[in-house]
Amino acid sequence: MNPKILVIDDDTSLQRVLDYNLQEEGYDVQTASSGEEGLYYFGQCQPALVITDMNMPGMDGLMVLKSIKERSPETLVIIITAFGTVDAAVEAMKAGAHDYITKPFNRDELKLTVRKALQPGMKPENSSWRIAGLCSLTR
């Protein structure tokens, strides 16, 4: 059975790109256009991985991350953030994000990040060195 991935992003063109590339890798993908809709689908499909944009109207990616971690601490969450918003990535990692991807990203980076996240026994990227590296960029 293919791992289920939930993609939450208010940008429909980015949603389509993510959906296409992840399905191409054999994942079962569900998309949502808002944080609220994403949490609804999260309850319905119980994905192994959630990929969410950080900046969305209404419920943003950080709120989505925190809600998912409250409901299901073992669910992996990857945050997508715009280039240059390192502070947001630091905050997301501290809140339990497994990893983050900065926009613009290439599809190979996306596929590798997802593959590493879903690999059994893989240590989360949310380690102190990863956060420390981000924090040094904000100074």
Stockholm file with secondary structure:
# STOCKHOLM 1.0

chainA/1-139         MNPKILVIDDDTSLQRVLDYNLQEEGYDVQTASSGEEGLYYFGQCQPALVITDMNMPGMDGLMVLKSIKERSPETLVIIITAFGTVDAAVEAMKAGAHDYITKPFNRDELKLTVRKALQPGMKPENSSWRIAGLCSLTR
#=GR chainA/1-139 SS CCCEEEEECSCHHHHHHHHHHHHHTTCEEEEESSHHHHHHHHHHHCCSEEEEESCCSSSCHHHHHHHHHHHCTTSEEEEEEETTCHHHHHHHHHTTCSEEEEESCCHHHHHHHHHHHHSTTCCCSCSHHHHHHHHHHTC
#=GC SS_cons         CCCEEEEECSCHHHHHHHHHHHHHTTCEEEEESSHHHHHHHHHHHCCSEEEEESCCSSSCHHHHHHHHHHHCTTSEEEEEEETTCHHHHHHHHHTTCSEEEEESCCHHHHHHHHHHHHSTTCCCSCSHHHHHHHHHHTC
//
